[in-house]
Amino acid sequence: MGLLLLAVVALVMAYQTQQQLRDLERELVARQQTSQDLATEARTLARQAQDVVRESAAKTAVLETRLAEVALQRDQLDDVLQALSRSREENMLIEIEAGIRVALQQAGLTGSAEPLVSVLRSADERLQRLNQPRLERVRRAIAQDIERVRAVAIADVPLLVARLDEAARLADELPLLSSPGMAVAERAAADAPEAAASAQDWPQRSRDLVAHVWQELRSLVRVTRIDRPEAMLIAPEQTFFLRENLKLRLLNARLALLSRQFDTVQADVRQAQQALERYFDPRSRRVMQVADTLRQVQAQARASQLPRPDETLSALQAVAAGR
């Protein structure tokens, strides 16, 4: 009986111990989950803190930029106040000189003399309205500088770029020496309006029909002199690369023209002309048009030094010093 009692007590204690272990396991799991949630929340708070720091840095940078702008505006305001304290003529002379220097920079960047000529004309008109005898020397200097700038031939870069774009656009339509059918079709398309115009004149239409039939009969056999046999040996699948190479030369010339690299423009245009003469039909109207465009670009794409308006600047400084 005593042993049975001891066994029961032992079983009860074992059961209680097992229950306590399960409770401890549950508590440990709960605490581990809580720790993970806290760690996740801590990482989220850390990221938010980093975002706040970055936002604060960005706001600080914006404030510094605005502060710099305010300082710049303050300096400009000081300059304006100082300018208001000067006389009207002195202000005008300073504005003219500043405008001429800005126009010089614009002319250097664009390669065009129009900004400088426009500023000089505007300065002459302002001086004429002021009508002061002691400023006549400045007007004479402006007239001399305008004549010197006009005497220099400056390449019209936008016009030349447009011509190169047009030549590149026509590259896919140029007939090759190895495919004369395109040239015949082009000439037929050019003669179509004339045939349509004479449709109401039956005798003339009959004569045109006979001439057209005779031309078709003559086109069945053609004898053509080929100075460059390699142009007739181009495979049809190679014509695509030939046209792309021509367009690539024209695009390279366009980029060099925009960069004011006139030696490169001349070299690319020269190579494009050589390809045009070697592989394309010179009797085609489009080929002649592109060749004429390339000749114009080659003749006008020349580097030229824009003269400085030193006479005007010297006259302005002399008048300002004479005050």
C-alpha positions as a LaTeX table, in Angstrom:
\begin{tabular}{lrrr}
\hline
Residue & $x$ (\AA) & $y$ (\AA) & $z$ (\AA) \\
\hline
Met1 & 0.00 & 0.00 & 0.00 \\
Gly2 & 2.84 & 2.35 & 0.81 \\
Leu3 & 4.52 & 1.54 & $-2.46$ \\
Leu4 & 1.34 & 2.29 & $-4.34$ \\
Leu5 & 1.03 & 5.61 & $-2.59$ \\
Leu6 & 4.61 & 6.47 & $-3.47$ \\
Ala7 & 3.99 & 5.55 & $-7.08$ \\
Val8 & 0.93 & 7.79 & $-7.24$ \\
Val9 & 2.83 & 10.66 & $-5.66$ \\
Ala10 & 5.68 & 10.15 & $-8.13$ \\
Leu11 & 3.28 & 10.15 & $-11.08$ \\
Val12 & 1.60 & 13.34 & $-9.85$ \\
Met13 & 4.95 & 15.05 & $-9.43$ \\
Ala14 & 6.09 & 13.87 & $-12.85$ \\
Tyr15 & 2.88 & 15.18 & $-14.43$ \\
Gln16 & 3.26 & 18.53 & $-12.70$ \\
Thr17 & 6.90 & 18.72 & $-13.79$ \\
Gln18 & 5.90 & 17.98 & $-17.39$ \\
Gln19 & 3.21 & 20.65 & $-17.28$ \\
Gln20 & 5.73 & 23.16 & $-15.93$ \\
Leu21 & 8.14 & 22.27 & $-18.74$ \\
Arg22 & 5.39 & 22.83 & $-21.34$ \\
Asp23 & 4.54 & 26.16 & $-19.76$ \\
Leu24 & 8.19 & 27.13 & $-19.87$ \\
Glu25 & 8.41 & 26.14 & $-23.53$ \\
Arg26 & 5.35 & 28.21 & $-24.36$ \\
Glu27 & 6.77 & 31.16 & $-22.48$ \\
Leu28 & 10.10 & 30.79 & $-24.26$ \\
Val29 & 8.38 & 30.64 & $-27.66$ \\
Ala30 & 6.30 & 33.69 & $-26.78$ \\
Arg31 & 9.36 & 35.58 & $-25.60$ \\
Gln32 & 11.25 & 34.60 & $-28.76$ \\
Gln33 & 8.36 & 35.84 & $-30.92$ \\
Thr34 & 8.27 & 39.05 & $-28.90$ \\
Ser35 & 12.03 & 39.46 & $-29.37$ \\
Gln36 & 11.68 & 39.00 & $-33.14$ \\
Asp37 & 8.85 & 41.53 & $-33.27$ \\
Leu38 & 10.97 & 43.96 & $-31.25$ \\
Ala39 & 13.93 & 43.39 & $-33.59$ \\
Thr40 & 11.73 & 43.96 & $-36.65$ \\
Glu41 & 10.32 & 47.11 & $-35.10$ \\
Ala42 & 13.83 & 48.25 & $-34.21$ \\
Arg43 & 14.96 & 47.77 & $-37.83$ \\
Thr44 & 11.91 & 49.66 & $-39.06$ \\
Leu45 & 12.63 & 52.49 & $-36.65$ \\
Ala46 & 16.27 & 52.49 & $-37.78$ \\
Arg47 & 15.23 & 52.78 & $-41.43$ \\
Gln48 & 12.81 & 55.55 & $-40.55$ \\
Ala49 & 15.59 & 57.29 & $-38.66$ \\
Gln50 & 17.85 & 57.00 & $-41.71$ \\
Asp51 & 15.09 & 58.40 & $-43.93$ \\
Val52 & 14.63 & 61.26 & $-41.48$ \\
Val53 & 18.38 & 61.92 & $-41.52$ \\
Arg54 & 18.46 & 61.92 & $-45.32$ \\
Glu55 & 15.42 & 64.17 & $-45.49$ \\
Ser56 & 17.03 & 66.52 & $-42.98$ \\
Ala57 & 20.23 & 66.54 & $-45.04$ \\
Ala58 & 18.24 & 67.31 & $-48.19$ \\
Lys59 & 16.35 & 70.11 & $-46.43$ \\
Thr60 & 19.65 & 71.46 & $-45.12$ \\
Ala61 & 21.07 & 71.42 & $-48.66$ \\
Val62 & 17.96 & 73.22 & $-49.95$ \\
Leu63 & 18.28 & 75.80 & $-47.19$ \\
Glu64 & 21.95 & 76.29 & $-48.00$ \\
Thr65 & 21.08 & 76.70 & $-51.69$ \\
Arg66 & 18.39 & 79.23 & $-50.85$ \\
Leu67 & 20.79 & 81.01 & $-48.58$ \\
Ala68 & 23.30 & 81.18 & $-51.41$ \\
Glu69 & 20.56 & 82.47 & $-53.73$ \\
Val70 & 19.60 & 85.09 & $-51.17$ \\
Ala71 & 23.25 & 86.13 & $-50.90$ \\
Leu72 & 23.50 & 86.28 & $-54.69$ \\
Gln73 & 20.30 & 88.30 & $-54.91$ \\
Arg74 & 21.66 & 90.60 & $-52.25$ \\
Asp75 & 24.83 & 91.12 & $-54.28$ \\
Gln76 & 22.75 & 91.74 & $-57.38$ \\
Leu77 & 20.61 & 94.20 & $-55.45$ \\
Asp78 & 23.73 & 96.00 & $-54.34$ \\
Asp79 & 24.87 & 96.15 & $-57.96$ \\
Val80 & 21.48 & 97.50 & $-58.99$ \\
Leu81 & 21.61 & 100.15 & $-56.29$ \\
Gln82 & 25.08 & 101.14 & $-57.40$ \\
Ala83 & 23.92 & 101.23 & $-61.02$ \\
Leu84 & 20.99 & 103.48 & $-60.09$ \\
Ser85 & 23.44 & 105.89 & $-58.52$ \\
Arg86 & 25.23 & 106.34 & $-61.84$ \\
Ser87 & 24.11 & 108.58 & $-64.62$ \\
Arg88 & 21.95 & 107.49 & $-67.51$ \\
Glu89 & 24.73 & 107.71 & $-70.08$ \\
Glu90 & 27.20 & 105.75 & $-67.97$ \\
Asn91 & 24.63 & 103.02 & $-67.41$ \\
Met92 & 23.99 & 102.80 & $-71.12$ \\
Leu93 & 27.70 & 102.55 & $-71.94$ \\
Ile94 & 28.17 & 99.80 & $-69.36$ \\
Glu95 & 25.15 & 97.90 & $-70.70$ \\
Ile96 & 26.42 & 98.19 & $-74.27$ \\
Glu97 & 29.85 & 96.88 & $-73.33$ \\
Ala98 & 28.35 & 94.00 & $-71.33$ \\
Gly99 & 26.00 & 93.12 & $-74.19$ \\
Ile100 & 28.89 & 93.09 & $-76.67$ \\
Arg101 & 30.93 & 90.74 & $-74.47$ \\
Val102 & 27.96 & 88.39 & $-74.04$ \\
Ala103 & 27.35 & 88.47 & $-77.81$ \\
Leu104 & 31.00 & 87.54 & $-78.36$ \\
Gln105 & 30.52 & 84.46 & $-76.19$ \\
Gln106 & 27.32 & 83.52 & $-78.00$ \\
Ala107 & 29.00 & 83.95 & $-81.38$ \\
Gly108 & 31.87 & 81.74 & $-80.25$ \\
Leu109 & 29.47 & 79.02 & $-79.10$ \\
Thr110 & 27.13 & 79.11 & $-82.09$ \\
Gly111 & 29.68 & 79.93 & $-84.79$ \\
Ser112 & 27.37 & 82.63 & $-86.14$ \\
Ala113 & 27.97 & 86.36 & $-86.43$ \\
Glu114 & 24.27 & 87.25 & $-86.02$ \\
Pro115 & 24.35 & 87.76 & $-82.20$ \\
Leu116 & 27.26 & 90.19 & $-82.47$ \\
Val117 & 25.80 & 92.09 & $-85.43$ \\
Ser118 & 22.41 & 92.35 & $-83.69$ \\
Val119 & 23.95 & 93.73 & $-80.49$ \\
Leu120 & 26.06 & 96.27 & $-82.39$ \\
Arg121 & 23.02 & 97.48 & $-84.33$ \\
Ser122 & 20.99 & 97.79 & $-81.15$ \\
Ala123 & 23.82 & 99.77 & $-79.53$ \\
Asp124 & 23.99 & 102.12 & $-82.53$ \\
Glu125 & 20.23 & 102.72 & $-82.34$ \\
Arg126 & 20.42 & 103.54 & $-78.62$ \\
Leu127 & 23.28 & 105.96 & $-79.18$ \\
Gln128 & 21.40 & 107.58 & $-82.05$ \\
Arg129 & 18.35 & 108.16 & $-79.84$ \\
Leu130 & 20.54 & 109.67 & $-77.15$ \\
Asn131 & 22.03 & 112.10 & $-79.71$ \\
Gln132 & 25.14 & 113.16 & $-77.80$ \\
Pro133 & 28.04 & 114.65 & $-79.87$ \\
Arg134 & 30.74 & 113.10 & $-77.69$ \\
Leu135 & 29.31 & 109.60 & $-78.42$ \\
Glu136 & 29.71 & 109.94 & $-82.19$ \\
Arg137 & 33.14 & 108.31 & $-82.03$ \\
Val138 & 31.48 & 105.23 & $-80.51$ \\
Arg139 & 28.96 & 105.13 & $-83.36$ \\
Arg140 & 31.74 & 105.36 & $-85.94$ \\
Ala141 & 33.58 & 102.51 & $-84.23$ \\
Ile142 & 30.38 & 100.43 & $-84.21$ \\
Ala143 & 29.89 & 101.03 & $-87.95$ \\
Gln144 & 33.46 & 99.93 & $-88.67$ \\
Asp145 & 33.11 & 96.77 & $-86.56$ \\
Ile146 & 29.81 & 95.88 & $-88.27$ \\
Glu147 & 31.48 & 96.15 & $-91.67$ \\
Arg148 & 34.41 & 94.00 & $-90.50$ \\
Val149 & 32.09 & 91.31 & $-89.14$ \\
Arg150 & 29.98 & 91.27 & $-92.29$ \\
Ala151 & 33.07 & 90.94 & $-94.47$ \\
Val152 & 33.95 & 87.61 & $-92.86$ \\
Ala153 & 32.19 & 84.60 & $-94.38$ \\
Ile154 & 30.78 & 82.56 & $-91.50$ \\
Ala155 & 29.44 & 79.09 & $-92.17$ \\
Asp156 & 25.68 & 78.87 & $-91.67$ \\
Val157 & 25.75 & 75.74 & $-89.51$ \\
Pro158 & 21.94 & 75.19 & $-89.21$ \\
Leu159 & 21.51 & 75.44 & $-92.99$ \\
Leu160 & 24.39 & 73.02 & $-93.65$ \\
Val161 & 23.03 & 70.59 & $-91.06$ \\
Ala162 & 19.63 & 70.67 & $-92.77$ \\
Arg163 & 21.26 & 69.94 & $-96.12$ \\
Leu164 & 23.16 & 66.96 & $-94.70$ \\
Asp165 & 19.93 & 65.65 & $-93.15$ \\
Glu166 & 18.20 & 65.92 & $-96.53$ \\
Ala167 & 21.08 & 64.08 & $-98.24$ \\
Ala168 & 20.94 & 61.31 & $-95.62$ \\
Arg169 & 17.17 & 61.04 & $-96.11$ \\
Leu170 & 17.60 & 60.56 & $-99.87$ \\
Ala171 & 20.31 & 57.89 & $-99.44$ \\
Asp172 & 17.74 & 55.05 & $-99.48$ \\
Glu173 & 16.23 & 56.34 & $-102.73$ \\
Leu174 & 19.45 & 56.72 & $-104.75$ \\
Pro175 & 19.70 & 54.27 & $-107.69$ \\
Leu176 & 22.88 & 52.21 & $-107.92$ \\
Leu177 & 24.89 & 51.49 & $-111.04$ \\
Ser178 & 24.17 & 47.82 & $-110.43$ \\
Ser179 & 20.37 & 48.43 & $-110.41$ \\
Pro180 & 19.54 & 50.69 & $-113.38$ \\
Gly181 & 15.84 & 49.89 & $-113.10$ \\
Met182 & 15.49 & 52.44 & $-110.30$ \\
Ala183 & 16.84 & 55.20 & $-112.55$ \\
Val184 & 14.50 & 54.25 & $-115.38$ \\
Ala185 & 11.54 & 54.28 & $-112.99$ \\
Glu186 & 12.64 & 57.65 & $-111.65$ \\
Arg187 & 12.79 & 59.16 & $-115.14$ \\
Ala188 & 9.39 & 57.68 & $-115.97$ \\
Ala189 & 7.93 & 59.22 & $-112.80$ \\
Ala190 & 9.44 & 62.58 & $-113.77$ \\
Asp191 & 7.87 & 62.37 & $-117.25$ \\
Ala192 & 4.44 & 61.36 & $-115.89$ \\
Pro193 & 3.17 & 64.96 & $-115.25$ \\
Glu194 & 4.03 & 65.96 & $-118.81$ \\
Ala195 & 2.12 & 62.98 & $-120.18$ \\
Ala196 & $-0.89$ & 63.82 & $-117.99$ \\
Ala197 & $-0.83$ & 67.45 & $-119.14$ \\
Ser198 & $-1.05$ & 66.40 & $-122.77$ \\
Ala199 & $-3.84$ & 63.87 & $-122.21$ \\
Gln200 & $-6.47$ & 66.19 & $-123.74$ \\
Asp201 & $-4.47$ & 66.64 & $-126.98$ \\
Trp202 & $-5.11$ & 63.37 & $-128.88$ \\
Pro203 & $-2.49$ & 63.87 & $-131.65$ \\
Gln204 & 0.10 & 64.87 & $-129.10$ \\
Arg205 & $-0.93$ & 61.92 & $-126.92$ \\
Ser206 & $-0.48$ & 59.53 & $-129.88$ \\
Arg207 & 2.97 & 60.93 & $-130.58$ \\
Asp208 & 3.86 & 60.60 & $-126.92$ \\
Leu209 & 2.63 & 57.01 & $-126.91$ \\
Val210 & 4.76 & 56.15 & $-129.94$ \\
Ala211 & 7.76 & 57.87 & $-128.34$ \\
His212 & 7.16 & 55.99 & $-125.11$ \\
Val213 & 6.94 & 52.63 & $-126.94$ \\
Trp214 & 10.12 & 53.45 & $-128.85$ \\
Gln215 & 11.87 & 54.37 & $-125.60$ \\
Glu216 & 10.76 & 51.08 & $-124.03$ \\
Leu217 & 12.08 & 49.16 & $-127.02$ \\
Arg218 & 15.39 & 50.97 & $-126.80$ \\
Ser219 & 15.60 & 50.24 & $-123.07$ \\
Leu220 & 15.52 & 46.49 & $-123.75$ \\
Val221 & 19.15 & 46.66 & $-124.83$ \\
Arg222 & 21.45 & 49.19 & $-123.20$ \\
Val223 & 25.12 & 49.76 & $-123.81$ \\
Thr224 & 26.72 & 51.57 & $-120.91$ \\
Arg225 & 30.32 & 52.43 & $-120.30$ \\
Ile226 & 31.45 & 51.31 & $-116.86$ \\
Asp227 & 34.55 & 53.07 & $-115.59$ \\
Arg228 & 34.49 & 51.18 & $-112.29$ \\
Pro229 & 33.61 & 47.49 & $-112.81$ \\
Glu230 & 33.54 & 46.85 & $-109.05$ \\
Ala231 & 30.36 & 48.96 & $-108.82$ \\
Met232 & 28.52 & 46.44 & $-111.05$ \\
Leu233 & 29.70 & 43.47 & $-109.01$ \\
Ile234 & 27.95 & 44.48 & $-105.79$ \\
Ala235 & 25.60 & 41.76 & $-104.58$ \\
Pro236 & 21.99 & 42.80 & $-103.85$ \\
Glu237 & 22.40 & 42.01 & $-100.16$ \\
Gln238 & 25.40 & 44.35 & $-100.00$ \\
Thr239 & 23.46 & 47.39 & $-101.21$ \\
Phe240 & 21.94 & 47.84 & $-97.74$ \\
Phe241 & 25.39 & 48.15 & $-96.15$ \\
Leu242 & 26.53 & 50.48 & $-98.95$ \\
Arg243 & 23.63 & 52.86 & $-98.29$ \\
Glu244 & 24.09 & 52.62 & $-94.52$ \\
Asn245 & 27.79 & 53.43 & $-94.92$ \\
Leu246 & 26.88 & 56.50 & $-96.99$ \\
Lys247 & 24.35 & 57.64 & $-94.35$ \\
Leu248 & 26.92 & 57.01 & $-91.61$ \\
Arg249 & 29.40 & 59.29 & $-93.39$ \\
Leu250 & 26.77 & 62.00 & $-93.69$ \\
Leu251 & 25.79 & 61.67 & $-90.01$ \\
Asn252 & 29.46 & 61.84 & $-88.98$ \\
Ala253 & 29.82 & 65.00 & $-91.03$ \\
Arg254 & 26.70 & 66.38 & $-89.33$ \\
Leu255 & 28.09 & 65.73 & $-85.84$ \\
Ala256 & 31.45 & 67.21 & $-86.79$ \\
Leu257 & 29.68 & 70.27 & $-88.18$ \\
Leu258 & 27.80 & 70.78 & $-84.93$ \\
Ser259 & 31.12 & 70.43 & $-83.07$ \\
Arg260 & 32.77 & 72.99 & $-85.41$ \\
Gln261 & 35.32 & 70.37 & $-86.55$ \\
Phe262 & 35.45 & 71.52 & $-90.15$ \\
Asp263 & 38.45 & 69.34 & $-91.14$ \\
Thr264 & 36.47 & 66.25 & $-90.16$ \\
Val265 & 33.46 & 67.59 & $-92.08$ \\
Gln266 & 35.56 & 68.00 & $-95.21$ \\
Ala267 & 36.99 & 64.47 & $-94.90$ \\
Asp268 & 33.58 & 62.81 & $-94.36$ \\
Val269 & 31.92 & 64.77 & $-97.17$ \\
Arg270 & 34.82 & 63.90 & $-99.50$ \\
Gln271 & 34.44 & 60.18 & $-98.74$ \\
Ala272 & 30.66 & 60.42 & $-99.25$ \\
Gln273 & 31.26 & 62.07 & $-102.66$ \\
Gln274 & 33.68 & 59.30 & $-103.64$ \\
Ala275 & 31.11 & 56.63 & $-102.71$ \\
Leu276 & 28.43 & 58.53 & $-104.63$ \\
Glu277 & 30.58 & 58.75 & $-107.76$ \\
Arg278 & 31.74 & 55.14 & $-107.56$ \\
Tyr279 & 28.56 & 53.19 & $-106.82$ \\
Phe280 & 25.53 & 55.33 & $-107.73$ \\
Asp281 & 24.02 & 56.23 & $-111.08$ \\
Pro282 & 25.24 & 59.75 & $-112.00$ \\
Arg283 & 22.34 & 60.24 & $-114.46$ \\
Ser284 & 19.75 & 60.02 & $-111.70$ \\
Arg285 & 18.08 & 63.25 & $-110.66$ \\
Arg286 & 18.33 & 62.34 & $-106.96$ \\
Val287 & 22.00 & 61.45 & $-107.27$ \\
Met288 & 22.72 & 64.78 & $-108.95$ \\
Gln289 & 20.73 & 66.55 & $-106.22$ \\
Val290 & 22.71 & 64.86 & $-103.42$ \\
Ala291 & 26.01 & 65.49 & $-105.22$ \\
Asp292 & 25.15 & 69.18 & $-105.58$ \\
Thr293 & 24.21 & 69.34 & $-101.88$ \\
Leu294 & 27.54 & 67.79 & $-100.87$ \\
Arg295 & 29.43 & 70.25 & $-103.07$ \\
Gln296 & 27.65 & 73.15 & $-101.38$ \\
Val297 & 28.42 & 71.78 & $-97.91$ \\
Gln298 & 32.06 & 71.24 & $-98.83$ \\
Ala299 & 32.34 & 74.77 & $-100.20$ \\
Gln300 & 30.70 & 76.46 & $-97.20$ \\
Ala301 & 31.94 & 74.35 & $-94.26$ \\
Arg302 & 35.10 & 76.34 & $-93.68$ \\
Ala303 & 36.59 & 77.51 & $-90.41$ \\
Ser304 & 36.72 & 81.30 & $-90.12$ \\
Gln305 & 37.79 & 83.52 & $-87.25$ \\
Leu306 & 35.14 & 85.99 & $-86.15$ \\
Pro307 & 36.70 & 89.44 & $-85.70$ \\
Arg308 & 36.42 & 91.06 & $-82.29$ \\
Pro309 & 34.78 & 94.50 & $-82.02$ \\
Asp310 & 37.94 & 96.01 & $-80.54$ \\
Glu311 & 37.23 & 99.43 & $-82.04$ \\
Thr312 & 33.88 & 99.67 & $-80.27$ \\
Leu313 & 35.23 & 98.41 & $-76.95$ \\
Ser314 & 38.16 & 100.84 & $-77.09$ \\
Ala315 & 35.83 & 103.73 & $-77.92$ \\
Leu316 & 33.51 & 102.83 & $-75.03$ \\
Gln317 & 36.40 & 102.66 & $-72.59$ \\
Ala318 & 37.78 & 105.96 & $-73.86$ \\
Val319 & 34.40 & 107.71 & $-73.43$ \\
Ala320 & 33.93 & 106.23 & $-69.97$ \\
Ala321 & 37.42 & 107.37 & $-68.92$ \\
Gly322 & 36.75 & 110.88 & $-70.27$ \\
Arg323 & 33.92 & 111.41 & $-67.79$ \\
\hline
\end{tabular}
